[in-house]
Amino acid sequence: MEKILITGVAGFIGFHLAKKLTEEGKKIIGVDNLSPYYDVNLKKDRLKLLRKVKFYKIDISNKKKLRKVFKNNKFDKICHLAAQAGVRYSLKNPFEYEKTNILGFLNILELMKEFKIKNLVYASSSSVYGGNKKIPFSEKDRVDTPISLYAATKKANELMAYTYHNLYGINCTALRYFTVYGPYGRPDMALFKFTKNIIEGKPIEVYNYGNMKRDFTYIDDAIKGTISALEKCYPYEIFNIGNSKPISLKYFISLIEKELNLKAKKKLLPLQPGDVKVTYADLRKSRKMLNYKPKITIEEGIHRFVEWYKKYYKVNI
């Protein structure tokens, strides 16, 4: 039976990946520090649904504790998803990003070298494209101008992975996720915050006065791409995991309003530092090498999320 370590297993993508892989008969070992960055109860509820996962509450920046997990379990592959997420949070708490995203990633690479584990798939981000003027964003584009510390740490991860691939022959695949959303999603992201505030009659903060576009990726599609990357284990590759259909923020909000049958109170604000106006994934490489074909439309995806939200939080509208 294939044994896979998933870091950030109580996180949004980590949870869905672990759930799917255990259903497919894989043995999953999961680590997560249950960071209070957002509601820890949501993370604990995710873990309750992962009964077959062997779970360790560990911070990946603690190499000594992480080493024990490697010593007590023999992994075939690692999917490294643990990270301090969020562009805006990085403006106020930069050292959290240095600790988790840089030191934590280095610990993973060093332990893979020590324990001779050859296959790594890890989360990068569409944020690495920064203020890229060329669209859609291609893996061939230069990404030397990050506009947030979060993006800089993700670019650093790609460079570190290449170094360890080159020196020690570790197979490293980076997945640049584009705004992944869906049930059990992150409360700090727009869909979750907007849904919550509209239901509660509170205003939603609409940046750049709503003149933004995002390439929203439904969680099931993102998981299919991630599993494909784990199956292929290319020597060193970077792939976009998106939907390749940018959606305007105004239309996005209108879909939530339609699903809730409620009108949003909008607080229009200028563009936030670190934010980009458009994200748009070029999927030609992912289609060719991962057979990645996203299927869930934004309309269907938001419908599924809102249905989950109402059920999870016992909302009657």
N, C-alpha and C positions, 0 to 999 in steps of 0.2 A: 504494500500500500504506500503510495506516494505521501511523503510528509512535508508539509509546507509551514514555514513560520510567517505569520502576518503581524507586523508591528502596527500599532494604532488600530487594533482589532475592535475596540469599542467605539471607534469613530464611524462616521457615515459610510464612507466607501469600504473601510475595513470590515464593518459589520456585514454589509451586503455580500462582500466577496467571501467571507468565511461561511456565511449561510449557504451560499450557492455551492461552494467547494465541498462542504460536508455532505450536502445532498447528493453530490456526485461521487461520494465515497472516499474522498481524500481525508487524510489525518491532518488536522490543523492545530498548531500551537500558536497561541495569541499572546501578545504583550501589549500593555497600555498603562499609562500612569494615571488615567482618569482625571486629567487636568480640569480645573474648575473654570477654564476659559469660557465654557458655556455649561448649561444645566447638566450636572453629573448624573441626575436621576434618569435622564434620557439615555445616557451611556450605559447605565446599569440595566435599564429596560432592554436595551439592545443585547447586552450580555446574557440576559435571562433566556433569550431566544436562541442562544448558541450553546446549548447543553452539551454538545459533543466536542466542543473546543476545550483544550487544555489551556487554562488561562493563568497568566502571571501578571500581577500588578507591579509593574517595574517602569522606571523612567529610563529611557534609552541613553540618557546622558551619564548614567551610572554604569560604567563599564564593568565594574566588579560584579554587580548583581546580574547584569545582562550576560556576562560570561558563564554564570551558573546555568542559565537557560540553554546556552549552546552546549555546555558540558553534559547536561542531563538529557538532552534530546538530540537525535541525529537528523538533520534536515536535508532534504533533497534540493529544496529551493527556498528562497526568501522573497516575500513581497513586502517591501518597506513603504508603509503608508503613514507612519507616525510623523507628525510635524506640527509646529506651531503655525496655524493657518491664519489668514486674514491680512488684508493689505492695510486697513486703517489701524488695527491694533499694533502693527509694527512701528507706527509713528510714535507711539507712547511707551511701548515696552520692547525696545530693540534687543535687549539682552536675552529675552526669552527665545528669540529666533536664533541667536548665536548658539545658545545652549542646546536646543533641541534639533534645529535644522542643520547645524554645522558639526558640533561635537557629537551629537547623537548619530548622525550619518557616518561620521568617521569611525565611531565605535563599531557600527555594523560592518563596515568595510574591513576593519582590522580583525574582527572576530571571524569574518568569512575567510580571510587569509590564514588565520591561525588554525581554524578547524577544517580548512580545505573544502569549503563550500563554493561551488562554481557558478551557481545561477541566481541572479538578482534581477528583479523587476521593481522599480521604485517610482514614486509619484514626483513628477515635476509639475509644472503649471503653465497655463497660457500666459500668466503674468510675466514670464521671461521675455515675451515679445515687446514689452514696454510700450513706448510710443511709436511702434512700427507703423510707418505710413503706407506700406505696401499691403494690400489685402487681396485674397485671403492669406493668412499667416502660414508660411511653409517652414518645414524643418530645416530647409536650406538657408533660410534668412539669417542674417547676423543678429545676434541677441546680446549685444555688448552695451546696451543702454537701458538697464532696468530703472524704473522710476519709483520703486519702493524697496525697502530692505528685504521684505518677504521675497520679492522677485529675485533680488541679488543672491539670497541664500539658495534658491532653487537653481539658478544658473551655476552657482558654486557646486552644488550637488552633481550636476552633469559633468563638470570639469573633474571633480574628485573621482567620480565613477570611471571616467575615461582613463585617468591615471592608474587606478587599480586594475582596470582591464589590461592596460598596456604592460604594467609591471608584473602582475600575478596571474594573468589569463582568466580573470573572473568575467563571466558573461553578464553584461549590464544593459538593461533596457529601461530607458526613461519614458514615462507616459506624461505628456503635457495635457492635463485635463482642462477642459473648457467648461466652467460654471456647471458643475454637476448638481442635479436637484432631484427630489423625489421623496417618498415616504421615509420617515426617520431621518430626514435631512438636518442640516445644521441650523440652529436657531439664529445665528448671526448673519445668515444669508437672506437676500431680498425676499424670496418667495415666502419663507417662514415668517419674517418680520412683518411683511405686508399683510399676509393672511391674518396673523394675530391682531395687528392694530386695527384692521378694517372690522373684524368681528367685535373688538372691544370699543369701537367708535373713536379710536385715537388717530391722530394724523400720521401719515406715512411720509418719510423724508425722501424726496425725489431729487436726486442730484443731477447737475447739469440741466436743470429744468425739464428733465425727461427726455432730453435729446441724446440718448445713448443707445447703443445696440449691443446685445450680448448673444454669444453662441451657446445657448442653453443645451446641456446634454443630460438626457434622462438616465437615472442610475442604472437601469437594466442594460442599456446600451454600453455604458461605461464599464460595467462588470464583464460583459462579453468581450470587449476589447482587452481588458486586463487579463482575463483567463487565456485568451489567445496568445498574448505576450508571454505568459507563464508556460504555455505549451511549446512555443517556438524556441524561447531562450536563445535569441540571436547573440553573437559575440559582443557587439556594441551598436545599439541603435537608439534613436529618439523618434517617438511617434506622437502625433496629435490624436487626442481622443475628444472629439467634439461632435457637433451635429451638422456643421457646414451650412447653417441657415440662421444668420443673425436676426434677432427679434428686437424690435424697438421697445424701449422701456414703457412707453405709453400703451402699446398693444398688450404687453405683458400684464400691466396693471388692469387693463380692461377685461382680460380673461379671468383674472382673480375675482374681479367685481361680478362678472357674469356667473361664475361658479357659486359665489356666496349670495348672489342676488342682493348685494349691498353696494353702496357708493363709497369710494374712498375719499377721505379728507386729505388733500395733498399739501404738503409743505415744500414748496419749490425752492431748491438751493443750488448754488454754483457747484462746479466740478470740484470734487474733493482732491487734495494732494495725494498722489499715488494712483489715482484712478485713470483708466483709459476710456476713450469715447466709444471705441468699437473693438470687439473681438470676433474673429472669423477664422475658423479652422480649414486649412487645405487638407483634405483627407485622402489625396491620391496615394500617398505612400502607405498609409494605414490600410486602405482598401487592398492594395496590391500585396503587402507583406503580412498583414494580420487577418485578411479577409473581413475587415471591420466595416459593417454596414448598419449605421444607426437607423432605427425604425420608428421610434416613438415621437410623434409630433408634439409641439409645445402645447397644443390644445388638449390632447389626451394626457400628457404628462401633468399639467396643472390640475386637470380633473382628478387624476389618481391621487395627487398630493392632498388636495382639499378634502377628498373623501377620507383619506387616512387621518388628516388633522382633526376633523370633526369626530371621528371615532376614538382616536387616541385621547383627546382632551374632553371627550364627552360633551361636545358642543351641539346645542339645538338652536337652529336659526329659524 
